[in-house]
């Protein structure tokens, strides 16, 4: 079990015990977002030069009033234990364990344009037929797909994009040309 996994499990157990699981999940999503959007913050967490008390002060200045007291105490704890460089991984692992605990399947649909509500509902129903529990649908837009969609559920992927179909055609034509030139 990794460091991130152990700390995430401990935080989940504590938040369940204090009946604040949803609030702490929101906190961890906020922390993951801060880590994703701020490379300087990650650099600071990784720096052995910045002392523990300074990192705790930074946690307090950034997150005080925005996260629950449980989460703020947790941030102080990982700073004391010198595990703050694992914060982003802990936040991601927390979300994974949360979903596993509540039997939530994440499905990501990537399309060339934003999907309307009806199409999102159709995709959600499709995913629900292949999974148990509830489904969290994450939508992404990638104009390079040209059209169609790519649906990812756990480790399975359904690629119905125009981009993939064009690439398949390109490969078929290129291998056909090689066969013709051999004869």
N, C-alpha and C positions, 0 to 999 in steps of 0.2 A: 504494500500500500504506500503510495507516494505521500510526501509531506502535505501537498495541497489537499489530497483526499482525506487525510487524517484530520487536518484542521477544519475542512469543510464539514466533515461528519460531526465533529465536536460542536461546531456552531449550529448545525441543524438540530442536534440533540438538545442543546441549550435553548434554542428558540422554540422548540416544541414544548419543552418543559415550562417555559415562561409564556406559552400561548401567543407567540409573536412570529410564527413562521412566515406568514405573508409579508409582514413589515420588514423582517430581516431579508427576505428574498428581494424585495424592492430595493433595500439598501445595497445588497450585493450586486444587483443589476446596475445601480448608479455607480458603484465603485468600478465595475467592469467597463462601463462607458467612459469614466474619467481616465482609466488606464488606456483604453483604446484611442481616445482623442488627444492625449497629452503625453508625448514622448519624454518631455522633461520630467514629468512626474515619475515615470518608470525609471529614468536615469537616476533620479534622487533616491528611489527605493533601493536600487541596486548598489548605490555608492556606500562603500565601507567608511569613507571619510566623514560623512554626515552622522553625527552622534544620535543615539537612541532618543534622548530627550528632545532634540531638535525635530526628529521625525514625528514624535508624538505631538509636538506643538503644531507641526504642519498638518497632521491628521485632524487635529482639533480645529484649526483655522479653516480647513477645507470642508470638513464634514459635520462640525458641531451645529446642531439645529436642523440638519438635513437627514440625519440617520438616527436610528433608535439608540438609546443608551447601551443596549447590548452590543450593537455593532461598534460603537465608539470604544467600548471597553475591549472588544475583540481586537480592534486595530492597535490599541495600546499594548495588548498582550503579545501580538505578533512582533511588535517593535522590540519589546523587552526580550523576547525569545530569539531575536535577530532572524525572523522569518519574513520580514516585510518584502523582500525581493520575490516572494512567492505569492504576493497579494493578488495579482491578476489571475494566476492559475487557481488560487483558492476560490476566487469569485466565480470563475467558470465551473469549477468542480462543484461548488455549492449548488449552482443552477442545475447541473446534471443530476446530482443526488436528490435534489428537490423534485425534479420531474420523475425520477425513478420511484421515489417514495409515494408520489401521488398518481402514479401510472399515467403520466402525460407523455405522449409521443410528439416530438417536434418534426414538422414537415416544412420544407422550404420549397417554395415555388418561385422560379426565376423566369421572367417573361420579358419580351422586348418592350412592352408597354404595361402600364399599371392595369391590373385586372378590375373589372367591375364586380359589384357585390354578388351578382348571380353566378358568375364564373368562379369566384372565390368559394361560394357555397357549394357549387358542383365539385370542385377539387376537394374541399373539406369532406364532403360525403364520400368521395372516392377513397380518400385516405382512411376514413372511419371504417370502411368495409374491410380493410386489410389489417387493421390494428385493433387492440383492445384498449379500453380506457378512453381518456379524452385526448384531443388533438390540439396542438398549438401550431397554427399556420403562420409561417413567416414569409412575407412577400418581398421579393427583390426585383429590381428592374435592371436589365442589361440589354441595351439597344443593339449590341453586337450579335444577339441571337437572331436578328432580323424578323422573326416571327416564331410562333409556337411557344413551347415552354420546356423547362427542365424541372422535374419534381424529384426532390431528394427526401427519402424517409429513412431515418437511421442510416444504414449502410447500403441501401438500395437507391438506384437512380434510374429514372425514366426520362430519356432525352428525346423529346419530340420537337426539337428546334429546327428551324430552317437552316441555320448555320451547320448543324451536324449533318443534315441531309445533303447539303451542298458539298461538305467535306467528303462524305461517303461517295458521292458521284465523282468528285475529283479523283479519289483513290481508284475507283473502278475504271475510269477513263485512262488513268496513268498506267494501271496494270494491263489494260487491254492494248494500249499502244506498245507496251513491252512485248506482249505476246505476238502481236502482228509483226513487229520488227525482227523477231526471232525467225519467223518463217521466211 
